[in-house]
Amino acid sequence: MAETDAAVPDSLGDTPSPVRAVASTPDSDIVLTVSNVTVDMRHQVILSDLSFTARRGESLAIIGPNGAGKTVLLRTLLGLVPHEGTIDWAAGTRIGYVPQRLPYVRDLPMSV
């Protein structure tokens, strides 16, 4: 599992937009708040005015056809893609990623 920082630049050479870690209240179970996020790449709108929250313990699925913007959304949530709007992660939230395929080690056991 890899962890990431929001300060990693976009592969297109653009400066990433800030992704904030915000203090949460003890009774709050919200770990992610996305408000009015829009992503425009090379003058094409990929995500438009996206808003949602994710709470601790919830499952969140990102589904859609190829080219719909799923990877752009994930990279935006990590702070790797310039965007308009705000993305607030609860302070202390750790982000991990396990790739769908490991082409170089096919028999590597994975456990969570």
N, C-alpha and C positions, 0 to 999 in steps of 0.2 A: 504494500500500500504506500502510495506516495503522498506526501503533504505538500502544500503549496502556500506561497505568500502572495498577497495581492499586488506586490510591487514588481512582479515579473513582466517585462514588456511583451507586447503583442508581436507575433511572428511577422506581421506586415510592417513592423518598424514604427508603428504608432505608439504614442505614450498611452499607457493604460489609464482608465478612469478609476477614481478611488472606490474602493469597497471598504465600508466602515465596520469596525467591531464596536458595538454599542453595549453599554451596561444594561443588564436586564434586572427587573425587579424580582425579588424572591418568589413571588406568586406567578410570574410570567413563564409560560411554557413555549413562547415563540422563539425559535432559533434563527429564522430567516424572514426578513420582510423586504419584498421587492415592490417598489413604487414607481409607476410611470416610466419604466425602462424602455428606451428605444435604441436600437442599434442600426446604424447606417454604414454600410461598407461599400466604398467605391461608388457612391451616389445611388445605392440600392438599399431600400429599407428591408432589413432582415427580421427585426422584431419591432413591434409598434405598440407603445403605451401598455406594456405588460405589467400587471400588478398581481401579487399573491403573497400569502404568508405560509410558512411551514412551522408546525408545532412539534415539539419533542415527542417522539414515539409514533409520529405519523409516517406513512409510506407515501412517497411522491413518485409518480411515473411521468416520464417525458416521452410521449409517443408521437409519431408522425412519419410521413413518407420521407424518402431520401430527399435532401435538399430543403427540408422544411425549416431548418434552423435549430435543431436539437443540440448539435455540437456548439454552435455559436452561443446558445443560451447557457450551456454549462461553462464555457470559457468566460462568458460575461460574468456569471456568478462568482467565478474565481478571481475576477479583476484583470483578466488577460486581454479583454477586448474593450476599446473605448466605447462609452455609452452615455446617453442622457438619462436622467432619473437617478434614483437612489437604490442601493443594495446594502442592507444592514444585517450583519450576522451578529448573533448574541456573543458577547465577549467570552473567550475561552473555547469557542466552537472549533473543532478540528475537522478538517476536510480530507478525505481519502479517496483514492481512485484505484480501481483494479481494472486493467484492460480486458476487453472481451476475448482477445486472443493473445497468446504468448508464442509467437512463431519460432522462437529459438529454444524453448524448453517445453515440449509438449506434455511431459509426464510430471511436471512440477505440481505437488499437492498444494491446494489452497485451503486454508481454514480461517474462519472469522472468530 
